[in-house]
Amino acid sequence: MTYSRISGTGRYLPEQVLTNFDLEKMVDTTDEWIRTRTGVERRHCVAPDQTTSDMCVEAAKLAMESAGIGPQDIDMVIVGTTSPDLIFPNVATLVQHRLGIPACIAFSLEAACTGFIYALTTADKFIKAGEVKRALVIGAECITKLIDWKDRNTCVLFGDGAGAVIVEASDEPGIIACHLGADGQYKDLLYYPYGASKGLAKAGTDEAAIMMSGKDVFKVAVSTLGNIASETLAAAGVAQEELDWLVPHQANIRIIQATAKRLNLPMEKVVLTVQDHGNTSAASVPLALDVAVRDGRIKRDQMILMEAFGGGFTWGSVLMRF
C-alpha cells in the first residue's frame, strides 16, 4: 500500500513587523488588551507591492531544500489561500511557473483558515491513489490587505505569511487520518463581503473589510475543534496519550487553550506561534509546523495532530507520524 508523508517544511514571513505598541498609535487599543484576549504580540505585514505568490515561492524554496529535492521532482502544486494575487490564473500556477516546476497539476483552493488542511488532505488522496508521487502544498495569505485598520476588533488579530510542505509517496505510514467538514449556516459570523460575482468594484475600498462576530466564532470554534480532534484520534485508533504535539490553527490563545483542555493535553505539547505571527489564516498551521520542526521540538516518528477552523465555517484535521 502507498502512504504519504511530509518530507520537508518551509516558511516565509514579510519583513515588516507590526507590534501591539504600533497598533496603540493607530486605533483605540492597548498591548495588554490584545495580549490578554488574543495572545498576539506582533504580526508580519506584506509590503504594498508584495503578493501571496511572492511569499509562496520563498516558503516553497525552503521546503524543497529541506526535503532535498528540486523543481523537477514535483508533480503537483496546491495552494490554500483566501487572498490570491489574481482572480485567475490561480496562485498555484504562478508558483509552479516561477519555481521552474515542469507542467503538472496545479490549483488553489479556498477554505479560509482551513485552507492548508484541505490542501494537504487533497494531496494525500492523490498520492494514495497513485496519481502523483510528490506534491508541494502551501498555505499563504496577504490577509492584512483585507482588514479595516480602524476596526480594533479585527485589525489586532491578523498577519501575513506562507508555510509550505513537500508531501511524497512512502512505504511507511506518515499521514494516518484526515477529517474535513463545513457548515454554511454560520456564514454570517465571519466573512468578507465582496468578491468576483458580488460587488467586486467595492473590494479594496473603505466599505470592504473582514466582518466577524468574535464571541459567536469562539463558541463554535472551541466545540468543533475539540470534537474533530477526538473523532480523528478515535477513527485512527490513537489514544490522546500517544500524541506528541498538537499544531493548531493560531487564531486566538483562548481557543487553543480550550481545545487543549478538551483533549487533556498539557500546553507544553502545543505548538504556539500566535504571539509572533497573529492569525495568518491558511498559513497558520504550516508556519507553526515549520517553526517547531526547525527549532527541534518536532522530531521524526513523533505523532502530530494538526487542526484548523475558519470562515464558512470550515474545519479539518490531519493526524500524522512525522
Rosetta silent file (secondary structure, phi, psi, omega in degrees, C-alpha in Angstrom):
SEQUENCE: MTYSRISGTGRYLPEQVLTNFDLEKMVDTTDEWIRTRTGVERRHCVAPDQTTSDMCVEAAKLAMESAGIGPQDIDMVIVGTTSPDLIFPNVATLVQHRLGIPACIAFSLEAACTGFIYALTTADKFIKAGEVKRALVIGAECITKLIDWKDRNTCVLFGDGAGAVIVEASDEPGIIACHLGADGQYKDLLYYPYGASKGLAKAGTDEAAIMMSGKDVFKVAVSTLGNIASETLAAAGVAQEELDWLVPHQANIRIIQATAKRLNLPMEKVVLTVQDHGNTSAASVPLALDVAVRDGRIKRDQMILMEAFGGGFTWGSVLMRF
SCORE:     score description
SCORE:     0.000 S_00000001
   1 L     0.000  142.672  177.584    0.000    0.000    0.000 S_00000001
   2 L   -94.174  133.492  175.577    1.150    3.533   -0.753 S_00000001
   3 E  -114.754  177.124  172.990    1.122    6.116    2.009 S_00000001
   4 E  -127.141  149.434  179.121    2.065    9.787    2.071 S_00000001
   5 E  -146.422  154.362  175.996    4.434   11.612    4.370 S_00000001
   6 E   -85.468  123.587 -177.210    5.808   15.111    4.811 S_00000001
   7 E  -108.431   -9.260  179.821    9.476   15.160    3.853 S_00000001
   8 E  -162.690  149.865  179.308   10.232   18.880    4.096 S_00000001
   9 E  -133.412  157.326  177.127    8.877   22.124    5.524 S_00000001
  10 E  -160.556  161.268  178.699    9.489   25.827    4.931 S_00000001
  11 E  -149.669  160.077  174.060    8.042   29.246    5.775 S_00000001
  12 E  -141.453  136.864  175.641    8.224   32.889    4.816 S_00000001
  13 L  -128.357  135.517  178.675    7.264   35.985    6.798 S_00000001
  14 L   -60.180  156.991 -176.151    7.275   39.552    5.425 S_00000001
  15 L   -68.777  -37.602 -176.150    9.941   41.914    6.741 S_00000001
  16 E   -70.232  126.795  177.372    7.599   44.481    8.240 S_00000001
  17 E  -112.580  128.670  178.966    6.651   43.704   11.847 S_00000001
  18 E  -112.711  113.716 -178.254    3.694   45.465   13.444 S_00000001
  19 E   -89.777  168.690  175.122    3.664   45.271   17.250 S_00000001
  20 H   -61.807  -33.695  179.022    0.801   45.871   19.634 S_00000001
  21 H   -68.012  -32.326  173.624    2.502   49.107   20.635 S_00000001
  22 H   -64.361  -40.522 -179.033    2.412   50.195   16.991 S_00000001
  23 H   -68.320  -28.837  176.713   -1.329   49.491   16.946 S_00000001
  24 H   -57.435  -29.293 -178.909   -1.829   51.615   20.053 S_00000001
  25 L   -85.818  -10.069 -174.874   -0.906   54.587   17.862 S_00000001
  26 L  -106.446  -29.527 -172.818   -3.327   53.570   15.102 S_00000001
  27 L  -149.315  161.748 -177.991   -6.514   52.519   16.873 S_00000001
  28 L   -75.261   86.758  179.696   -8.143   52.669   20.318 S_00000001
  29 L  -156.617  174.394  177.424   -6.497   49.618   21.903 S_00000001
  30 L  -138.136  157.537  176.543   -3.647   48.612   24.215 S_00000001
  31 H   -57.330  -44.171 -178.714   -0.957   45.970   24.252 S_00000001
  32 H   -62.257  -43.338 -179.642   -2.448   44.478   27.419 S_00000001
  33 H   -61.348  -43.680 -178.385   -5.950   44.274   25.915 S_00000001
  34 H   -67.601  -47.125 -176.881   -4.669   42.494   22.806 S_00000001
  35 H   -63.764  -44.986 -175.058   -2.383   40.071   24.649 S_00000001
  36 H   -70.460  -29.105 -177.067   -4.897   39.035   27.317 S_00000001
  37 H   -96.460  -23.642 -176.005   -7.733   38.442   24.843 S_00000001
  38 H  -126.529  -27.159 -175.064   -5.881   37.032   21.848 S_00000001
  39 L    87.913   -6.636 -177.227   -2.305   36.175   22.810 S_00000001
  40 L   -79.209  133.835  176.370   -0.976   38.183   19.860 S_00000001
  41 L  -114.808  -30.348 -179.383    2.060   40.380   20.491 S_00000001
  42 E  -157.002  162.127  176.809    3.218   41.118   16.946 S_00000001
  43 E  -150.032  156.380  179.643    2.387   40.246   13.364 S_00000001
  44 E   -99.090  141.215 -178.360    4.089   40.486    9.960 S_00000001
  45 E  -127.080  135.985  179.434    2.578   42.591    7.164 S_00000001
  46 L   -67.121  154.026  171.580    3.307   42.445    3.448 S_00000001
  47 L   -71.282  158.092 -177.469    4.697   45.436    1.586 S_00000001
  48 L   -53.982  -34.320 -177.706    2.201   47.249   -0.690 S_00000001
  49 L   -98.003    9.675 -177.789    3.633   45.616   -3.812 S_00000001
  50 L   -92.676  142.376 -176.012    4.085   42.152   -2.284 S_00000001
  51 L  -118.548  169.373  176.076    1.756   39.309   -3.276 S_00000001
  52 H   -61.460  -42.412 -179.311    0.670   35.938   -1.966 S_00000001
  53 H   -64.998  -32.114  175.748    2.623   34.155   -4.690 S_00000001
  54 H   -56.936  -46.387 -179.016    5.776   36.055   -3.676 S_00000001
  55 H   -69.884  -38.701  178.388    5.537   34.526   -0.216 S_00000001
  56 H   -57.307  -45.180 -177.007    4.603   31.093   -1.562 S_00000001
  57 H   -60.525  -44.300 -178.274    7.731   30.961   -3.703 S_00000001
  58 H   -67.745  -42.522  178.020   10.057   31.739   -0.795 S_00000001
  59 H   -64.716  -39.126 -179.333    8.423   29.232    1.557 S_00000001
  60 H   -64.803  -39.155  178.813    8.463   26.576   -1.175 S_00000001
  61 H   -58.476  -42.732 -179.680   12.188   27.021   -1.798 S_00000001
  62 H   -69.746  -37.109  178.374   12.928   26.252    1.851 S_00000001
  63 H   -65.489  -41.137  178.072   10.580   23.262    1.861 S_00000001
  64 H   -65.509  -40.854  177.264   12.276   21.817   -1.230 S_00000001
  65 H   -62.414  -41.759  179.228   15.693   22.385    0.310 S_00000001
  66 H   -62.541  -38.247 -179.343   14.541   20.675    3.497 S_00000001
  67 H   -83.012  -10.028  179.883   13.279   17.679    1.522 S_00000001
  68 L    71.967   35.736 -179.504   16.425   17.556   -0.610 S_00000001
  69 L  -127.402  169.844  176.590   14.588   17.851   -3.906 S_00000001
  70 L  -118.611  175.559 -179.304   14.437   20.223   -6.880 S_00000001
  71 H   -55.422  -34.688 -176.991   11.610   21.672   -9.006 S_00000001
  72 H   -68.245  -13.952 -177.416   11.838   18.774  -11.458 S_00000001
  73 H   -88.908   -5.794 -175.011   10.860   16.346   -8.679 S_00000001
  74 L   -99.689  132.472  178.071    7.427   17.900   -8.068 S_00000001
  75 L  -124.585   18.831  174.731    4.358   16.760   -9.999 S_00000001
  76 E  -163.375  138.761  176.575    1.606   18.602   -8.124 S_00000001
  77 E  -131.926  125.889  175.421    1.158   22.058   -6.553 S_00000001
  78 E  -128.298  132.980  177.359   -1.756   23.040   -4.300 S_00000001
  79 E  -121.891  125.243  172.077   -2.122   26.410   -2.575 S_00000001
  80 E   -94.995  120.907 -179.041   -4.691   27.099    0.120 S_00000001
  81 L  -161.560  151.395  171.254   -5.482   30.822    0.263 S_00000001
  82 L  -108.946    0.752 -175.271   -8.296   33.359    0.560 S_00000001
  83 L  -130.704   64.169 -177.970   -6.131   36.179   -0.812 S_00000001
  84 L   -68.588  157.592  175.597   -4.942   35.197   -4.312 S_00000001
  85 L   -58.629  -47.644 -172.847   -2.895   37.523   -6.492 S_00000001
  86 L  -134.324  160.874  172.358   -5.497   37.407   -9.255 S_00000001
  87 L   -64.691  -41.935  168.653   -8.968   36.023   -9.823 S_00000001
  88 L  -156.527  152.221    0.896   -7.262   33.875  -12.450 S_00000001
  89 L   -70.750  163.162 -175.417   -4.911   32.261  -13.173 S_00000001
  90 L   -70.794  158.918 -174.628   -4.761   30.583   -9.801 S_00000001
  91 H   -58.924  -38.668 -177.179   -1.855   31.121   -7.403 S_00000001
  92 H   -60.420  -37.053  178.316   -0.548   27.565   -7.745 S_00000001
  93 H   -67.973  -36.412  176.903    0.085   28.027  -11.464 S_00000001
  94 H   -63.382  -42.923  179.757    2.005   31.246  -10.760 S_00000001
  95 H   -66.373  -44.495  179.310    4.122   29.425   -8.177 S_00000001
  96 H   -56.174  -46.571 -178.646    4.695   26.450  -10.467 S_00000001
  97 H   -67.461  -45.753 -175.836    5.978   28.703  -13.235 S_00000001
  98 H   -66.723  -29.058  179.169    8.137   30.918  -11.019 S_00000001
  99 H   -86.320   -8.569 -178.640    9.825   27.925   -9.392 S_00000001
 100 L    76.611   24.962  177.066   10.539   26.249  -12.734 S_00000001
 101 L   -76.628  130.622  179.265    8.422   23.210  -11.910 S_00000001
 102 L   -57.769  158.793 -179.122    7.558   21.282  -15.114 S_00000001
 103 L   -48.954  131.249 -174.503    3.934   21.324  -16.280 S_00000001
 104 L  -160.277 -178.313  172.191    1.823   19.489  -13.698 S_00000001
 105 E   -66.498  128.434  179.990   -1.406   19.531  -11.723 S_00000001
 106 E  -151.215  118.357  178.929   -1.624   22.974  -10.112 S_00000001
 107 E  -153.270  160.180  175.822   -4.608   24.551   -8.416 S_00000001
 108 E  -111.333  156.407  174.968   -5.625   26.703   -5.479 S_00000001
 109 E  -137.978  153.570 -175.881   -8.489   26.145   -3.076 S_00000001
 110 L  -121.978  111.700  175.564  -10.319   28.422   -0.677 S_00000001
 111 L  -137.504   32.191 -178.989  -11.436   27.156    2.718 S_00000001
 112 H    54.440 -134.410 -174.413  -10.453   30.233    4.758 S_00000001
 113 H   -67.194  -15.160  178.777   -8.233   29.354    7.717 S_00000001
 114 H   -90.139    5.424 -173.794   -8.665   25.634    6.997 S_00000001
 115 H   -54.781  -42.581 -179.204   -7.174   26.045    3.507 S_00000001
 116 H   -67.797  -40.998  179.930   -3.882   24.299    4.240 S_00000001
 117 H   -63.657  -41.703  175.614   -5.574   21.333    5.928 S_00000001
 118 H   -61.776  -43.633 -178.160   -7.926   20.951    2.946 S_00000001
 119 H   -66.358  -42.980  179.782   -4.964   21.205    0.549 S_00000001
 120 H   -64.700  -41.259  177.417   -2.851   18.697    2.474 S_00000001
 121 H   -61.456  -41.057  178.808   -5.756   16.257    2.644 S_00000001
 122 H   -63.378  -44.830  178.128   -6.238   16.579   -1.128 S_00000001
 123 H   -61.685  -40.922  178.230   -2.568   15.895   -1.792 S_00000001
 124 H   -57.833  -43.036 -179.426   -2.712   12.858    0.488 S_00000001
 125 H   -67.367  -41.189  178.595   -5.601   11.409   -1.534 S_00000001
 126 H   -61.492  -42.395 -178.403   -3.848   11.994   -4.874 S_00000001
 127 H   -68.517  -45.162 -179.260   -0.704   10.276   -3.619 S_00000001
 128 H   -66.215  -26.404  177.372   -2.536    7.311   -2.088 S_00000001
 129 L   -80.583   -7.463  179.153   -4.475    6.891   -5.340 S_00000001
 130 L    82.471   11.415 -178.645   -1.186    6.648   -7.219 S_00000001
 131 L   -77.056  -35.659  178.910   -1.865    9.756   -9.315 S_00000001
 132 L  -136.400  160.405  179.125    1.208   11.688   -8.130 S_00000001
 133 L  -106.110  -28.623 -176.031    4.413   10.871   -6.289 S_00000001
 134 E  -150.035  129.918 -177.260    5.369   14.210   -4.801 S_00000001
 135 E  -125.244  144.715  170.415    3.340   17.354   -4.070 S_00000001
 136 E   -99.965  119.695 -177.996    4.134   20.879   -2.984 S_00000001
 137 E  -119.783  128.795 -174.280    1.409   22.059   -0.582 S_00000001
 138 E  -131.925  142.510  167.261    1.276   25.672    0.599 S_00000001
 139 E  -118.197  126.376 -174.796   -0.897   27.779    2.876 S_00000001
 140 E  -150.742  146.290  179.802   -0.428   31.514    2.308 S_00000001
 141 E  -148.982  138.926  162.208   -2.229   34.797    2.955 S_00000001
 142 L  -104.202   58.595 -170.046   -1.953   38.538    2.399 S_00000001
 143 H   -69.325  -25.449 -178.621   -4.793   38.871    4.893 S_00000001
 144 H   -67.939  -15.229  175.986   -3.811   42.334    6.113 S_00000001
 145 H   -77.847   -6.036  179.761   -4.896   43.697    2.722 S_00000001
 146 H  -108.166    9.394 -171.728   -8.467   42.733    3.648 S_00000001
 147 L   -99.708  144.896  167.684   -8.528   44.487    7.038 S_00000001
 148 L   -90.954  108.294 -175.005  -10.194   47.676    8.199 S_00000001
 149 L   -74.156    3.014  173.742   -7.386   49.209   10.255 S_00000001
 150 L  -100.850   -7.132 -179.796   -9.929   51.309   12.134 S_00000001
 151 L   -95.720  101.542 -174.689  -11.756   48.237   13.460 S_00000001
 152 H   -68.894  -17.401  179.986   -9.959   47.286   16.658 S_00000001
 153 H   -75.924  -21.818 -179.298  -11.875   44.013   16.936 S_00000001
 154 H  -117.083  -34.972 -172.752  -10.286   42.598   13.792 S_00000001
 155 H   -66.911  -21.222 -179.490   -7.157   44.591   12.919 S_00000001
 156 L   -78.762  -13.675 -169.502   -5.331   43.358   16.030 S_00000001
 157 L   -89.039  -36.957 -161.302   -5.754   39.706   15.067 S_00000001
 158 E  -102.360  154.753  175.908   -4.317   39.132   11.634 S_00000001
 159 L  -148.085  173.137 -177.395   -0.925   38.861    9.958 S_00000001
 160 L  -110.237  157.863  176.818    0.601   37.691    6.679 S_00000001
 161 E   165.123  178.173  178.185    2.842   34.771    5.805 S_00000001
 162 E  -146.616  141.390  173.937    3.275   31.474    3.988 S_00000001
 163 E  -130.255  142.051 -175.760    4.070   27.937    5.038 S_00000001
 164 E  -135.093  151.070  173.666    4.928   25.072    2.710 S_00000001
 165 E  -137.300  152.698  168.461    5.450   21.322    2.889 S_00000001
 166 E  -101.847  126.545  178.290    6.621   18.633    0.498 S_00000001
 167 E  -115.909  129.131 -176.645    4.400   15.549    0.609 S_00000001
 168 E  -137.205  160.029  179.009    5.632   12.378   -1.042 S_00000001
 169 E   -64.780  145.125 -177.668    4.729    8.744   -1.505 S_00000001
 170 E  -147.906  151.430  174.739    6.051    6.385    1.163 S_00000001
 171 L   -81.740  -17.063 -179.062    6.010    2.707    2.029 S_00000001
 172 L  -109.992  143.972 -179.701    5.542    3.593    5.710 S_00000001
 173 L   -59.204  130.592  172.013    2.517    5.432    7.149 S_00000001
 174 L  -116.254  -77.818  173.092    3.011    9.171    7.512 S_00000001
 175 E   -75.813  119.683 -172.974   -0.388   10.819    7.223 S_00000001
 176 E   -95.996  -42.484 -176.690   -2.672    8.489    9.150 S_00000001
 177 E  -152.055  142.911  175.747   -6.064   10.192    9.097 S_00000001
 178 E  -130.631  136.049  176.919   -7.681   13.318    7.651 S_00000001
 179 E  -133.818  126.276  179.545  -11.077   14.722    8.592 S_00000001
 180 E  -122.311  154.668  176.724  -12.740   17.692    6.888 S_00000001
 181 E  -161.106  166.693  177.890  -16.037   19.448    7.446 S_00000001
 182 E  -163.591  153.037  176.964  -18.032   22.595    6.767 S_00000001
 183 L  -150.386  106.990 -175.225  -21.364   24.176    7.635 S_00000001
 184 H   -71.730   -6.087  179.157  -22.586   27.210    5.724 S_00000001
 185 H   -65.130  -17.007 -178.748  -25.253   28.122    8.279 S_00000001
 186 H   -98.262   13.776 -172.093  -22.543   30.112   10.079 S_00000001
 187 H   -57.377  -29.957 -175.890  -21.537   32.168    7.042 S_00000001
 188 H   -83.515   -0.696 -179.060  -22.597   35.492    8.572 S_00000001
 189 H   -88.593  -21.819 -179.875  -20.347   35.121   11.612 S_00000001
 190 E  -157.976  110.614 -175.160  -17.067   35.509    9.723 S_00000001
 191 E  -162.761  165.523  171.173  -16.829   36.715    6.136 S_00000001
 192 L  -112.824  127.699 -163.818  -15.517   39.207    3.585 S_00000001
 193 L   -76.590  -10.607 -174.469  -18.461   40.976    1.917 S_00000001
 194 L  -131.408  155.848  179.972  -17.325   41.282   -1.718 S_00000001
 195 E  -163.505 -167.612 -172.994  -15.966   39.071   -4.480 S_00000001
 196 L   -60.463  -35.628 -177.373  -15.804   38.378   -8.201 S_00000001
 197 L  -107.936   10.640 -178.722  -19.584   37.948   -8.619 S_00000001
 198 E  -149.822   99.222  172.487  -20.694   40.325   -5.868 S_00000001
 199 L    65.957   35.222 -176.276  -19.612   43.939   -5.599 S_00000001
 200 H   -57.474  -33.604 -178.377  -16.083   43.474   -6.902 S_00000001
 201 H   -62.434  -23.164 -178.728  -15.760   47.210   -7.537 S_00000001
 202 H   -86.714  -15.815  178.599  -16.073   47.820   -3.792 S_00000001
 203 L   -60.426  134.279 -179.425  -13.241   45.434   -2.877 S_00000001
 204 L    88.615   -3.254  176.319  -10.277   47.411   -1.619 S_00000001
 205 L   -95.107  177.082  179.714  -12.426   50.399   -0.589 S_00000001
 206 L   -65.330  -19.277 -179.953  -13.265   51.564    2.917 S_00000001
 207 L   -78.841  -19.584 -173.514  -16.513   49.601    2.705 S_00000001
 208 L  -100.886  121.192  178.105  -14.748   46.274    2.251 S_00000001
 209 L  -164.951  161.406  176.942  -13.221   44.539    5.265 S_00000001
 210 L   -61.664  131.315  178.669  -13.337   41.289    7.206 S_00000001
 211 E  -110.519  131.052 -174.775  -16.577   41.055    9.197 S_00000001
 212 E  -148.132  136.104  170.255  -16.564   38.967   12.364 S_00000001
 213 L  -102.749   90.460 -167.946  -18.764   38.195   15.348 S_00000001
 214 H   -55.978  -47.153 -176.820  -15.964   37.255   17.707 S_00000001
 215 H   -63.869  -40.806 -179.800  -17.892   35.739   20.626 S_00000001
 216 H   -69.017  -39.889  177.109  -20.004   33.533   18.376 S_00000001
 217 H   -60.721  -43.413 -179.205  -16.973   32.383   16.392 S_00000001
 218 H   -57.515  -47.922 -176.497  -15.203   31.484   19.642 S_00000001
 219 H   -61.272  -47.514 -177.808  -18.069   29.280   20.882 S_00000001
 220 H   -69.696  -38.233 -178.226  -18.417   27.297   17.670 S_00000001
 221 H   -63.284  -46.645 -178.400  -14.646   27.008   17.154 S_00000001
 222 H   -61.557  -46.568 -179.999  -13.941   25.562   20.599 S_00000001
 223 H   -63.720  -46.227 -176.334  -16.720   22.991   20.330 S_00000001
 224 H   -67.018  -45.908 -177.968  -15.897   21.993   16.764 S_00000001
 225 H   -65.231  -38.881  177.299  -12.126   21.730   17.195 S_00000001
 226 H   -63.599  -42.512 -179.158  -12.478   19.642   20.334 S_00000001
 227 H   -66.586  -45.847 -175.641  -14.899   17.276   18.630 S_00000001
 228 H   -68.711  -33.008  177.303  -12.922   16.843   15.423 S_00000001
 229 H   -63.515  -47.199  179.965   -9.703   16.203   17.342 S_00000001
 230 H   -64.446  -40.723 -179.719  -11.339   13.448   19.386 S_00000001
 231 H   -65.608  -38.731 -179.580  -13.040   11.968   16.315 S_00000001
 232 H   -65.806  -44.880  178.574   -9.788   11.903   14.346 S_00000001
 233 H   -62.946  -44.484 -178.232   -7.901   10.137   17.120 S_00000001
 234 H   -64.009  -42.242 -179.274  -10.720    7.633   17.643 S_00000001
 235 H   -63.637  -30.725 -179.241  -11.009    6.858   13.927 S_00000001
 236 H   -90.939   -5.248 -178.057   -7.283    6.165   13.771 S_00000001
 237 L    68.426   32.252 -179.322   -7.266    4.121   16.974 S_00000001
 238 L  -110.538  126.997  178.663   -4.762    6.505   18.562 S_00000001
 239 L   -76.753  151.775  179.206   -5.042    7.393   22.252 S_00000001
 240 H   -57.494  -33.537 -178.783   -4.671   11.003   23.354 S_00000001
 241 H   -66.725  -18.978 -179.785   -1.658    9.956   25.422 S_00000001
 242 H   -81.398  -13.703 -179.568    0.136    8.910   22.237 S_00000001
 243 L   -69.205  129.654  173.946    0.107   12.444   20.845 S_00000001
 244 L   -89.976  -37.908 -176.877    3.478   14.150   20.945 S_00000001
 245 E  -147.153  141.295  166.684    2.335   17.514   19.577 S_00000001
 246 E  -105.214  124.947  176.372   -0.784   19.468   18.746 S_00000001
 247 E  -114.030   91.740 -174.926   -0.218   22.003   15.954 S_00000001
 248 E   -92.227  164.320  168.869   -3.399   24.088   15.935 S_00000001
 249 L   -59.505  131.545 -174.376   -4.598   26.998   13.857 S_00000001
 250 L   -92.932   70.925 -177.810   -3.133   30.060   15.544 S_00000001
 251 L   -93.832  -42.882 -171.322   -6.273   32.197   15.767 S_00000001
 252 L  -163.564  131.685 -176.597   -6.546   33.013   19.434 S_00000001
 253 H   -60.084  -32.710 -178.528   -4.720   31.789   22.535 S_00000001
 254 H   -70.315  -37.329  176.391   -8.011   31.201   24.346 S_00000001
 255 H   -65.578  -42.638 -179.830   -9.343   28.927   21.596 S_00000001
 256 H   -63.437  -44.707  179.585   -6.072   26.989   21.592 S_00000001
 257 H   -63.551  -41.509  179.783   -6.095   26.607   25.396 S_00000001
 258 H   -65.535  -39.030  178.670   -9.722   25.475   25.401 S_00000001
 259 H   -65.366  -44.858  178.696   -9.040   22.897   22.680 S_00000001
 260 H   -61.279  -38.426  179.745   -6.003   21.530   24.547 S_00000001
 261 H   -64.733  -41.446  179.452   -8.064   21.265   27.729 S_00000001
 262 H   -64.853  -26.312  178.314  -10.758   19.250   25.978 S_00000001
 263 L   -90.857   -0.439 -174.210   -8.025   16.883   24.791 S_00000001
 264 L    54.921   38.617 -176.868   -6.474   16.697   28.275 S_00000001
 265 L  -107.886  124.305  178.444   -3.273   17.827   26.580 S_00000001
 266 L   -65.251  147.810 -178.718   -0.783   19.981   28.518 S_00000001
 267 H   -62.934  -18.012  176.408    0.143   23.263   26.848 S_00000001
 268 H   -65.460  -17.589  178.567    3.745   22.029   26.830 S_00000001
 269 H  -103.064   12.896 -179.109    2.660   19.745   23.980 S_00000001
 270 E  -111.468  128.489  177.147    1.033   22.530   21.962 S_00000001
 271 L   -81.569  120.148 -178.373    2.991   24.478   19.339 S_00000001
 272 L  -115.433  124.949  172.496    2.262   28.194   19.832 S_00000001
 273 L  -132.153    1.182 -175.995    3.194   30.906   17.354 S_00000001
 274 H   -57.808  -30.281 -179.298    0.153   33.184   17.703 S_00000001
 275 H   -66.955  -30.428 -175.620    2.208   35.600   19.792 S_00000001
 276 H   -98.161  -26.698 -171.575    4.681   36.153   16.947 S_00000001
 277 H  -117.250  -17.781 -170.664    2.536   35.789   13.824 S_00000001
 278 L    66.864 -163.748  178.416   -1.063   36.549   14.777 S_00000001
 279 E   -87.723  107.878  179.744   -3.758   34.797   12.786 S_00000001
 280 L   -99.931   21.234  174.874   -2.296   34.143    9.335 S_00000001
 281 H    54.832 -124.466 -174.837   -5.380   32.224    8.173 S_00000001
 282 H   -63.638  -18.236  179.558   -4.415   29.398    5.768 S_00000001
 283 H   -83.666  -12.706 -169.175   -0.707   29.957    6.501 S_00000001
 284 H   -57.420  -54.427 -175.762   -1.152   29.437   10.229 S_00000001
 285 H   -66.755  -49.005  179.953   -0.700   25.669   10.595 S_00000001
 286 H   -65.978  -29.772  174.102    2.224   25.179    8.166 S_00000001
 287 H   -62.570  -48.873 -179.221    4.018   28.191    9.686 S_00000001
 288 H   -63.898  -40.047  178.306    3.707   26.711   13.162 S_00000001
 289 H   -59.823  -47.454 -178.031    4.756   23.270   11.915 S_00000001
 290 H   -64.612  -39.429  177.768    7.914   24.637   10.302 S_00000001
 291 H   -57.110  -48.120 -175.960    8.823   26.643   13.413 S_00000001
 292 H   -72.982  -29.972  176.299    8.638   23.535   15.610 S_00000001
 293 H   -68.694  -45.708 -174.524   10.452   21.321   13.096 S_00000001
 294 H   -75.905  -25.302  176.359   13.322   23.752   12.686 S_00000001
 295 L   -88.937    1.223  172.265   13.759   24.502   16.402 S_00000001
 296 L    91.919   -1.357  179.123   13.962   20.772   17.100 S_00000001
 297 L   -68.674  -48.695  178.555   10.770   20.252   19.061 S_00000001
 298 L   -87.877  124.203 -177.407    9.098   18.131   16.398 S_00000001
 299 L  -121.197  163.100  179.022   11.208   15.114   15.515 S_00000001
 300 L   -58.301  142.274  177.865   10.883   12.225   13.101 S_00000001
 301 L    76.424    1.501  175.158    8.442    9.451   14.088 S_00000001
 302 L   -78.573  155.034 -179.762    6.559   11.659   16.555 S_00000001
 303 E   -92.733  122.597 -174.029    2.752   11.696   16.462 S_00000001
 304 E  -123.340  135.860  172.302    1.364   15.073   15.371 S_00000001
 305 E  -116.698  120.485  175.754   -2.207   16.354   15.193 S_00000001
 306 E  -109.246  141.126  179.734   -2.824   19.451   13.081 S_00000001
 307 E  -151.887  155.418 -178.721   -6.212   21.166   13.030 S_00000001
 308 E  -152.275  161.695 -177.494   -7.854   24.365   11.843 S_00000001
 309 E  -146.848  132.122 -176.749  -11.150   26.237   11.809 S_00000001
 310 E  -151.995  177.590 -177.564  -12.170   29.083    9.514 S_00000001
 311 L   -52.516  140.217 -177.965  -14.858   31.178    7.876 S_00000001
 312 L   145.131  -55.087   -9.780  -17.647   29.239    6.246 S_00000001
 313 L   -76.636  149.803  171.171  -17.447   27.667    8.719 S_00000001
 314 E  -121.539  155.227  175.663  -14.856   25.128    7.586 S_00000001
 315 E  -155.092  161.929 -179.677  -12.782   22.832    9.731 S_00000001
 316 E  -174.656  160.910  178.716  -10.336   19.986    9.394 S_00000001
 317 E  -145.538  152.012  174.455   -7.621   17.893   10.999 S_00000001
 318 E  -134.513  122.917  175.038   -4.681   15.781    9.926 S_00000001
 319 E  -102.458  129.243 -177.791   -3.122   13.134   12.148 S_00000001
 320 E  -148.437  154.716  167.158    0.332   12.045   11.088 S_00000001
 321 E   -97.602  114.324 -173.401    3.532   10.403   12.158 S_00000001
 322 L   -73.794    0.000    0.000    6.168   12.917   11.170 S_00000001
